[in-house]
Amino acid sequence: MPKFSFLADKPEYRFFAKDCLDAEKAFRSSPDSCVKLVRTAVDAAIKWVYANDKNISADTDNLFDLIANPAFVKIFGKDLTDKLHYCRTAGNAAIHNQKEFTFDEAARCLQNLFEFVRRIDKIYGKNFPRETFAASELLQTEICGLKLATPIFAASGTFGFGEEFADFVDLKRLGGVMVKCTTLKPRRGNDGVRITETPAGMLNCIGLENPGVETFLTKILPRIKDKMNVVVNVSGSSVADYGELAKLLDTDGVAAIELNISCPNVKDGGIIFGTDETQAAKVTDAAKKSTSKPVIVKLSPNVTDITKIARAVENAGADALSLINTLMGMEINIDTWRPTLGNVTGGLSGGAIKPVALRMVWQTAQVVKIPIIGMGGIRSARDAAEFFLAGASAVAVGTANFAQPSITMKIADDLEKYLRRHKLKNISELVGKIKA
Ligand SMILES: Cc1cc2nc3c(=O)[nH]c(=O)nc-3n(C[C@H](O)[C@H](O)[C@H](O)COP(=O)(O)O)c2cc1C
């Protein structure tokens, strides 16, 4: 079997290396998952080639077209581009449950992928100087007393506990990692299908699966606390739960607590608090009274007027706001007539929600004084710059991490270039500067 581990030692390939390693790992358990993940890795590697080879370009995002581009075929040869086409077609069939794959077919996909990344390494590998990260003053900033190397966070639920991304991201270069939601007791999450791809986004109904706060504090936090700014995202079923969680997390290694009052995928809590001003204020107050850590309240877009909730939690003492969480959505399988997701509905995230998120950040920034961490569909420095202009003091990247595990680093690099181009000395000079 191919061994993709050589990729992990080469930071220049972080854009697609994790996907390749994931595909290889999945081969042992499920050919279908392996075929799906090969497709993800092939897509990421193709995009990497287009981003890194100045001699080719395309004005399309369609991966089949990118493979068929004569300039691309010239570099990699018809034999290999046919193999990439095969991987993508197989991956699509696996994703849409049109076919079950055998181990031999999964091995063929994996082998094709391996041939592709080896060829990439042969063609481009020698040109890369080793990357080193030096903190740049352009992006350094501060939010509720926290000093941040960059104003770019990883959004909760899309970045695990951060350590999973250590091979691809300089964790200290992030403002922080909003780790997967923690609850008082461990949760199994929802049954059935939990994730489905949508045009320019995804629907998820994970249902707050997590090992519980005790395991987090005893097993996970000691491992990650020196590696990054740890922002702990918490969710409860009652106001008292939030207070208790905030108290338990008032401990060394926790940079801030993010109250998830906006999860649309669980019945017992979360969004109930995020859609009612009084409840939102009570939860904020309970957490503030129980901890010395900064309290960030994460707002739901599933409301008529987000500014009312924002004001209520600011008045209750919130140190910062993060917005937005996912938008409630659904998908139906027209062959089975059943909802695709086990939970029937799920949360929509990714590029598709960016205009909604941006609008809500802009509206909220006009009515609160506390800093806002903007998120929702951010995939590039351009997207991030829009959020800063709308009034966000920092941003968080979620769904885009699945497609490109190293995307936060690219956003940081490109944001620096953007600031230089506009002759700005620090990111704070951009915040709220929309001319509207
Ligand atoms: C698979 C998945 C799991 C998520 N889990 C959480 C969570 O545990 N807590 C939370 O506050 N938000 C969670 N979110 C919401 C994200 O943190 C983020 O607010 C949202 O996805 C919008 O950003 P994006 O479009 O960049 O992904 C999750 C999102 C996804 C896609």
The ligand as an SDF file (V2000), in Angstrom:
LIG
                    3D

 31 33  0  0  0  0  0  0  0  0999 V2000
  -19.4950   20.0570   11.7000 C   0  0  0  0  0  0  0  0  0  0  0  0
  -19.7150   21.3090   12.4910 C   0  0  0  0  0  0  0  0  0  0  0  0
  -19.7600   21.2430   13.8830 C   0  0  0  0  0  0  0  0  0  0  0  0
  -19.9830   22.3910   14.6310 C   0  0  0  0  0  0  0  0  0  0  0  0
  -19.9840   22.3070   15.9930 N   0  0  0  0  0  0  0  0  0  0  0  0
  -20.1470   23.4390   16.7210 C   0  0  0  0  0  0  0  0  0  0  0  0
  -20.0870   23.3920   18.1500 C   0  0  0  0  0  0  0  0  0  0  0  0
  -19.8420   22.3490   18.7530 O   0  0  0  0  0  0  0  0  0  0  0  0
  -20.2920   24.5600   18.8270 N   0  0  0  0  0  0  0  0  0  0  0  0
  -20.5220   25.7550   18.1920 C   0  0  0  0  0  0  0  0  0  0  0  0
  -20.7010   26.7730   18.8480 O   0  0  0  0  0  0  0  0  0  0  0  0
  -20.5530   25.8190   16.8530 N   0  0  0  0  0  0  0  0  0  0  0  0
  -20.3650   24.7000   16.0960 C   0  0  0  0  0  0  0  0  0  0  0  0
  -20.3800   24.7800   14.7310 N   0  0  0  0  0  0  0  0  0  0  0  0
  -20.5850   26.1010   14.0770 C   0  0  0  0  0  0  0  0  0  0  0  0
  -19.2640   26.7290   13.6430 C   0  0  0  0  0  0  0  0  0  0  0  0
  -18.4060   26.9340   14.7380 O   0  0  0  0  0  0  0  0  0  0  0  0
  -19.5140   28.0600   12.9080 C   0  0  0  0  0  0  0  0  0  0  0  0
  -20.1350   28.9570   13.7740 O   0  0  0  0  0  0  0  0  0  0  0  0
  -20.3900   27.9130   11.6760 C   0  0  0  0  0  0  0  0  0  0  0  0
  -20.1090   26.6990   11.0120 O   0  0  0  0  0  0  0  0  0  0  0  0
  -20.2260   29.0630   10.6880 C   0  0  0  0  0  0  0  0  0  0  0  0
  -18.9110   29.1780   10.2080 O   0  0  0  0  0  0  0  0  0  0  0  0
  -18.3660   28.4800    8.8460 P   0  0  0  0  0  0  0  0  0  0  0  0
  -19.3700   28.7850    7.7720 O   0  0  0  0  0  0  0  0  0  0  0  0
  -17.0210   29.0630    8.6160 O   0  0  0  0  0  0  0  0  0  0  0  0
  -18.3130   27.0050    9.1290 O   0  0  0  0  0  0  0  0  0  0  0  0
  -20.1670   23.6360   13.9710 C   0  0  0  0  0  0  0  0  0  0  0  0
  -20.1140   23.6970   12.5800 C   0  0  0  0  0  0  0  0  0  0  0  0
  -19.8990   22.5570   11.8310 C   0  0  0  0  0  0  0  0  0  0  0  0
  -19.8380   22.6690   10.3330 C   0  0  0  0  0  0  0  0  0  0  0  0
  1  2  1  0
  2  3  1  0
  2 30  2  0
  3  4  2  0
  4  5  1  0
  4 28  1  0
  5  6  2  0
  6  7  1  0
  6 13  1  0
  7  8  2  0
  7  9  1  0
  9 10  1  0
 10 11  2  0
 10 12  1  0
 12 13  2  0
 13 14  1  0
 14 15  1  0
 14 28  1  0
 15 16  1  0
 16 17  1  0
 16 18  1  0
 18 19  1  0
 18 20  1  0
 20 21  1  0
 20 22  1  0
 22 23  1  0
 23 24  1  0
 24 25  2  0
 24 26  1  0
 24 27  1  0
 28 29  2  0
 29 30  1  0
 30 31  1  0
M  END
$$$$
